[in-house]
Amino acid sequence: MPKDESKVKDFYIEPENSDDSDKEYMSKEAKKAFTKLYDRKVSDDLSLNLKTARKRHAWLIIISTLGLLFLVALAVLFFFNSDDRKFGEEAISLTLTGPKQAPSGQVAEYIIAYHNDQGVDLNNVEINLRYPAGFTFEGSLPEAENKEGTRLLLNRIHARESGNISVRGLLVGEVGENKQFTAIITYEPGNINAQYARTLNFATEVVASVLNLELVGQAQLPVGEDLALTATYRNSSAQALTGLVIRLTVPGGFELDLPTLTAMPGANNTWFLPDLEPLAEAKVEFKGRFTELSSQETQDIRVAVGIVDDNNEVTIQEEKIHQLNLVKTHLTLNLTANDVSLKSAVDLGQQITYQVTLANESETPFSDITLVAKLDASYLDWATLRDDSGGSVNQGAGTITWTKDSLPFLASLQPGSRTTVRWYISVQPALPTGITAAPSLMAKVEAGASQLVGEKLQAVNSESNEVISKINTRFTIEADGRYYTDDLVKLGSGPLPPQVNQTTTYVIFWRLVNTINEVENVVVTTTLPAEVNFTGQSTVAAGNAITFNPNTREVRWTLNRLPAGAGASFAKPEASFEVAVTPLATDANKILVLTKTSTATARDTSSGADLIATAKFITTEIDNDLGAQGKGIVVP
C-alpha cells in the first residue's frame, strides 16, 4: 500500500448500517480526494507568493525613502528662502549724517546709523573713513583701530540690530568751503560667502569761524609818525585752539617794526601765535610808519588770523582791514566811540563815550581852532547828552561845536601838544517802527584853524576818521522747566512732588528771542548736576539736534543762524529735552536743581559783536507750571 494510503485510511470513517458496496465506493472516493490533495505543488505556490510580497515591500521602502528626501529638501528650501534667512542688500540701512553747516575751528560730530532689517547676521563689518583736508580726528565710538581714526571695526551686526557709530574731530576751513566726508562700509552676510560694500558721503559747509579778530589803531597818521595797531584775536568756542598764525599785509612805503613773535618759515610777514584756551583772547601789537607820502591818502592794512595744519598749510579764519588816512596837515584828529576808532557796536539804550584827540604834529602853533562834531541824530537820545566842555548843540543838524570861548586851549595849540574833548550820549532805548535795515550811528569831527607859515597866516582844515557804531540786536534766552503744559497736559512722569528712590521726569524748554539783526553761530548750553540724568528725549523747532556730553554733563543746542525778528515778528525758536531725577534719602525735604545756568552765545552779523545771554538755573520748584507749583520739595 502506498505510504499516502495509510493517511487516507486513518481518515476513513465507516458509516453505520451501510452495505459492502457502499463501503467500497466511499473508500475509493476518499482515497481519490486525499491523493489529489497531497499531489498539489504546495511549495511552489507559496514561494511565488513570498517573492511577490518581497517585491511589493521593496517598492514601498523606495517610495517612502524618496518621499522623505523630498520633504527634507522642501524644508531646507523653505528655511533658506524664508524672510528670516533670505539676504537682501536693500534691507541693510546705512546713513551718514552730521552738521550741514559748521563754524571753522569747532569740533564736529558725524554719525553712521545702521539697521539690519533681516534675519541674517552681518560679519566682519569694517568702516573706512576719508576725511577732508582741515579735519583733525579726535575720537570715535567704537574706538578706531588706528590713530588717524580712518578704520573702525564692528565685527558683527546681529539680525534685526540697530546702532550708531560716531566720529568727532576739529573742523578747520575757510568760510564758504564745503568739506566732503566719505565712509566705505564692507560686510559679509552670515549665509553667503561674499563681501558687500556701501559708500556714504556727507558735506559740511564752513559758515563762520570761532577764531575772531578785532583791530584798533589810529585812523589818521602824518607821514613819518608811528602807527600802533593792536590786533585782538579771540577763541569763541568751548575747545582750545592750537596751531594759530597771524599775517600782516601792508602797502608800499610802510616800514614795519618786527613783532616779538616766531616767524613762520617760508611765509611773508606771518608769525606763530600761542595756543588759545576756550573763550580766551590775546593781543598782538604792530608798530611801523609810512616813510613817504603815497598818491593815495587812504591806505589799507590787512591783518588775518588762521590755523596751520601738519603740512604747514594755513587756513585763514578771519581777515580785517584797518583803513588809515595819511594826512598832509600836521593838525590831526583821532575820534573814538567807546575806545574804538573805526567800527564799534552798541546796544539799545547804551551810553556812547565819544572822544576826539587833537594833536599838533608840526613845528609851528595852530590858533583859533574850531571843532565841530557831526553825529547821526536818527537813533540818539539827545536828552541824555552830557558835554562838560560846554559846546553849542544843534540837535536838528546833529552837531556840537567848540571854540576857544568854551575851551580856552583851542586859542593856541603848541607844536608837539595834544588835547582831548569828550562827550557822552545814549542810544535810544527802542528803535522807531518800520526799521528794516541794520541800524548804525555815524560820527566825525572837523577842525578849522589858522597857522603862521613864514609871514603869512594860512587857514588849515582837517577832519577825523569816521566812526560807525552799529546797533546790536537784542538777543535773549528763556529757560523753563515743565511737568505740565499750560493746559495741564502731563509732560513729565513719576511722582509729584518727587519721592525718595522713585524717578520723576521733567521737560526743560529753551526759547530764543532776536530782534533787529541776524545772528550766527548760536550755541545754547547748560550743565546737569551729577544726580540728574539726560534721558535722550529731545526736540528742536530749528537748528541742530540737542546733544549731551556724559563726561562734562553739558547739554548743547546749536543753530547756524537766527534771523532778525525771531520771537518778535514770528514764533520763538524752541528746543526741549527731558531729564530724570531719582532722589536719595539725603534729598528728603529739599528742592533739587535740575539744570544749572543756561547760556546762549551768538555773533551779530551786522555789528560783528559777540553776544551772550543767560537764564537762571531750574529746580524742581517750577514757578511757571501751574500744575507743579508748590510740589518741588522731595518727600520721603
BELTA-V293291 format. One record per residue. OMEGA is omega in radians with two decimals (999 if undefined). Layout:
BEGIN
<<OMEGA> <OMEGA>>
END
This chain:
BEGIN
<<3.13> <-3.05> <-3.10> <-3.11> <3.09> <3.11> <3.12> <3.14> <-3.14> <-3.11> <-3.08> <3.10> <-3.09> <3.13> <3.12> <3.07> <3.11> <3.14> <-3.03> <3.13> <3.09> <3.14> <-3.12> <-3.12> <-3.14> <3.11> <3.14> <-3.10> <3.11> <3.14> <-3.13> <-3.11> <-3.11> <3.09> <3.10> <3.14> <-3.08> <3.08> <-3.13> <-3.13> <-3.09> <-3.06> <-3.13> <3.13> <-3.14> <3.11> <3.12> <3.13> <3.13> <3.12> <3.13> <3.14> <-3.14> <3.13> <3.11> <3.14> <3.12> <3.11> <3.10> <3.11> <-3.12> <-3.12> <3.13> <3.13> <3.12> <3.12> <3.12> <3.10> <3.11> <3.12> <3.10> <3.13> <3.10> <3.14> <3.11> <3.13> <3.11> <-3.12> <-3.06> <3.12> <3.08> <-3.12> <-3.10> <-3.09> <-3.11> <3.14> <3.04> <-3.07> <-3.12> <-3.13> <3.09> <-3.13> <3.12> <3.12> <3.06> <-3.13> <3.12> <3.11> <3.09> <3.07> <-3.12> <3.05> <3.08> <3.13> <-3.12> <3.11> <3.12> <-3.12> <-3.14> <-3.03> <2.96> <3.14> <3.13> <3.09> <3.12> <-3.02> <3.10> <-3.04> <-3.10> <3.05> <3.02> <-3.07> <3.07> <-3.13> <-3.10> <3.13> <3.06> <-3.03> <3.05> <-3.08> <3.07> <3.05> <-3.13> <3.10> <3.13> <-3.10> <3.12> <3.14> <-3.13> <2.99> <0.05> <-3.10> <-3.10> <-3.13> <3.12> <-3.06> <3.11> <3.12> <-3.09> <-3.10> <3.11> <-3.14> <3.03> <-3.08> <-3.07> <2.94> <-3.07> <3.08> <3.14> <-3.09> <3.05> <3.11> <-3.12> <2.98> <-3.10> <3.09> <3.13> <3.14> <3.14> <-3.11> <-3.13> <3.11> <3.10> <-3.10> <-3.11> <-3.11> <3.08> <-3.13> <-3.07> <3.08> <-3.12> <3.06> <3.08> <-3.04> <3.09> <-3.13> <3.13> <3.08> <-3.06> <-3.09> <-3.14> <3.11> <-3.11> <3.12> <3.10> <3.13> <3.10> <3.14> <3.13> <3.13> <3.07> <-3.10> <3.07> <3.11> <3.08> <-3.02> <-3.12> <3.13> <3.05> <3.06> <-3.03> <-3.00> <3.02> <-3.14> <3.08> <3.12> <3.12> <3.10> <3.10> <-3.06> <3.01> <3.12> <3.13> <3.13> <-3.09> <3.01> <3.01> <-3.09> <-3.12> <3.09> <3.10> <3.11> <-2.94> <3.05> <-3.10> <-3.11> <3.12> <3.10> <3.07> <3.11> <3.14> <3.12> <-3.07> <3.06> <3.07> <-3.09> <-3.14> <3.08> <-3.07> <3.11> <3.11> <-3.13> <3.13> <3.13> <-3.04> <2.93> <-3.04> <3.12> <3.14> <3.11> <3.11> <-3.11> <3.08> <-3.10> <3.07> <-3.14> <-3.09> <3.10> <3.11> <-3.06> <3.06> <3.10> <3.06> <3.07> <-3.07> <3.13> <3.13> <3.09> <3.13> <3.08> <3.12> <-3.06> <3.00> <3.14> <3.08> <3.11> <3.11> <-3.09> <3.01> <-3.08> <3.10> <-3.10> <3.13> <3.07> <3.09> <-3.11> <3.14> <-3.13> <3.12> <3.00> <-3.06> <3.07> <-3.14> <3.02> <-3.10> <3.14> <-3.13> <-3.13> <-3.09> <3.12> <-3.13> <3.03> <-3.09> <3.03> <-3.10> <-3.14> <3.08> <3.11> <3.11> <3.14> <3.04> <3.13> <-3.05> <3.08> <3.03> <-3.03> <3.08> <3.10> <3.12> <2.97> <-3.01> <3.12> <3.10> <-3.07> <3.04> <3.01> <-3.03> <3.07> <3.10> <-2.99> <-3.11> <3.12> <3.11> <3.12> <-3.13> <3.09> <3.01> <-3.13> <-3.11> <3.08> <3.09> <3.04> <3.07> <3.10> <3.06> <3.12> <-3.11> <-3.07> <3.05> <-3.12> <-3.10> <-3.13> <3.10> <-3.07> <2.94> <-3.11> <3.09> <-3.08> <3.02> <3.10> <3.11> <3.06> <3.12> <-3.05> <3.04> <-3.02> <-2.97> <-3.00> <-3.12> <3.08> <-3.02> <3.10> <-3.11> <-3.09> <3.04> <-3.13> <-3.11> <-3.11> <3.02> <3.11> <3.13> <-3.02> <2.98> <-3.02> <-3.14> <-3.14> <-3.13> <-3.09> <2.97> <-3.06> <3.09> <3.06> <3.13> <3.12> <3.12> <3.13> <-3.04> <-3.08> <3.09> <3.09> <-3.13> <3.10> <-3.01> <3.10> <3.13> <-3.11> <3.02> <-3.14> <-3.08> <3.02> <-3.06> <3.03> <-3.03> <3.07> <-3.07> <3.00> <3.09> <-3.11> <3.11> <-3.13> <3.04> <3.14> <3.09> <3.12> <3.13> <3.14> <3.12> <-3.05> <3.10> <3.13> <3.11> <-3.14> <3.11> <3.12> <3.07> <-3.13> <3.01> <-3.09> <3.06> <3.11> <-3.14> <3.11> <-3.00> <3.11> <-3.05> <3.10> <-3.09> <3.07> <-3.13> <3.09> <3.14> <3.07> <-3.11> <2.94> <3.07> <3.12> <3.10> <3.09> <-3.13> <-3.08> <3.14> <2.96> <3.05> <-3.01> <-3.08> <3.09> <3.02> <3.08> <-2.99> <3.05> <-3.08> <2.90> <3.08> <2.95> <3.08> <3.12> <3.11> <2.97> <-3.02> <3.04> <-3.12> <3.11> <3.13> <-3.07> <3.06> <0.02> <3.11> <-3.10> <3.12> <3.08> <3.04> <-3.03> <3.04> <3.11> <3.09> <3.06> <3.12> <-3.14> <2.97> <3.07> <-3.09> <3.07> <3.12> <-2.93> <-2.84> <-3.12> <3.00> <3.05> <-3.12> <3.12> <-3.12> <3.12> <3.10> <-3.10> <2.92> <3.14> <3.12> <3.01> <-3.06> <-3.07> <3.14> <-3.09> <3.02> <-3.03> <-3.09> <3.11> <-3.13> <3.08> <3.05> <3.07> <3.12> <3.08> <-3.08> <-3.12> <3.10> <3.11> <3.11> <3.09> <-3.08> <3.14> <3.14> <-3.10> <3.14> <3.00> <-3.01> <3.04> <-3.10> <3.03> <3.13> <3.13> <3.09> <-3.04> <3.05> <3.12> <3.13> <-3.11> <3.12> <3.11> <3.09> <-2.97> <3.10> <3.02> <-2.98> <2.99> <3.13> <3.06> <-3.07> <3.06> <3.14> <3.12> <3.08> <-3.04> <3.03> <3.13> <3.14> <-3.14> <-3.11> <3.12> <3.11> <2.97> <-3.07> <3.07> <3.13> <3.07> <3.02> <-3.08> <3.06> <-3.09> <3.08> <3.08> <3.14> <3.08> <3.12> <-3.08> <3.13> <-3.09> <-3.08> <-3.09> <3.01> <-3.04> <3.08> <3.11> <-3.12> <3.03> <-3.02> <3.13> <-3.09> <3.14> <3.07> <3.04> <-3.00> <-3.04> <-3.01> <-3.12> <-3.07> <-3.12> <-3.08> <-3.13> <3.12> <-3.12> <-3.09> <-3.11> <-3.12> <3.11> <-3.11> <999>>
END
